[in-house]
Amino acid sequence: MTELYFRQWLSGRDFATANPLARDMRNFTYAVGDPVTHEAVLVDPAYDPAALLELLRRDGMELVGVVATHYHADHIGGSLLGYPVAGISELMELREVPVHVNLEDVTWVSLGTGVLSPPIVAHLDGDVVEVGSVSLRLRHTPGHTAGSQCVEVEGRLLTGDTLFLDGCGRTDLPGSDPTEMYRSLQVRLADLDDELQVYPGHFYSPEPSAPLRAVRARNQVLAERSSEEWLRIFS
């Protein structure tokens, strides 16, 4: 296994501590990189990009990219229920780097943040983002949004709002699709190793992460069901 730099930072606690919205939303931002080359990407940087860059600097790491799990403002910035959220637009003013987005969410990322292509880089399911010697595999998991994606890297699965330790992301929002969410949870992620450690996009459970085996055992959205039954319960 490749040597890995990995950090899980909670909004309102580890950064953006004075921002009440950041405290309420309890978003995680992840830093993933190569400790040998000192290169890192931020996954879902929102609320305080300057503080996130400072956290990287303290660890001796340099930002070389961003990965967006989906386009919602609490993950990449924009307007959240009328409240402005700093994110990739402000980050690009400090350091312009590629922003890796699933193709289906590119338009919405641009509309919400004003960031265009480039620096946005569109991806398909299975694409790999290289950070030094570290490979981040992007898994397209539509449902919460059309372009939601999970990030698989070195025994870890960063799930954004596709999968929480308990439950899953909402499917009643504009652009969401409960049938696609069912397929993402029950089909697209079905082949993943039980030993992967799941790192969600929000701190909604007592613990910040858990092995996929444990999530499968306790999370009812992953219980084996027909699509009709699943949609009746969860959509």
Number of C-alpha atoms within 10 A of each C-alpha: 6 11 12 16 17 17 16 17 18 22 28 21 14 14 22 20 15 11 15 11 19 22 16 10 16 18 27 28 27 23 24 26 29 22 19 12 12 18 22 26 28 23 25 27 30 29 30 22 25 19 13 23 19 14 17 20 13 10 13 11 23 18 22 18 23 27 27 27 30 29 27 22 24 27 27 30 26 27 15 13 8 7 10 14 24 22 22 30 21 21 21 15 10 12 15 17 18 19 26 21 25 30 18 19 24 23 17 18 25 16 13 17 21 12 18 15 12 11 15 22 16 18 21 15 15 14 15 17 18 15 19 15 15 22 19 23 19 26 26 25 30 28 28 28 28 21 26 29 32 28 23 21 22 16 13 19 24 27 24 29 25 27 29 25 26 17 18 22 21 18 19 12 12 8 14 19 18 22 16 19 30 24 16 22 19 19 13 16 16 13 8 12 12 15 13 18 21 25 26 28 29 23 18 15 13 8 9 17 19 18 18 21 15 14 22 17 10 14 16 16 21 21 14 11 13 11 14 10 11 20 14 9 10 15 14
